């Protein structure tokens, strides 16, 4: 019997009905057996300030880092702003990566996906892949989930209705489960 996998989902969008938050909700509906998803909220995390790092970190930061540490894997849904990840996502990663010697991100399995416009979130995902190297997360390379023309794939309530996109998310979750189990030696 395999150990359950607890995944922490992180949306790079603060919008309640944001497409990328919608991707995480869809992921929650598509989880393989033995996998659970918890979605983090980045709204209360203040701007990074090294003066407040370590034991002086604000409570929302401490809580976020504890949730990362408790998770077996991470699933990030990133929008693309100005050709990169959002400031709120970069800020949260900056907090979680410090101090480097005790970062809960280090060695954590990671899968990414994104929903955006005509080109999806290709550049944001490339930026996140580069950033994942710096913080030592263990990102899976495939499958890649880049939802293009998102306005056609979500309903008015922010629910992902496109079946092809849902299948891609399911495949990503299965790959994340396999990758996490492999890294745990199962």
Secondary structure by P-SEA (a helix, b strand, c coil): cccbbbbbbbbcccccccaaaaaaaaaaacccccbbbbbbbcccccccccccccccccaaaaaaaaaaaaccbbbbbbbbccccccaaaaaaaaaaaccccccccccbbbbbbbccccccaaaaaaaaaaaaaaacccccccccccccccccccccccccccaaaaaaaaaaaaaaaaaaaaaacc
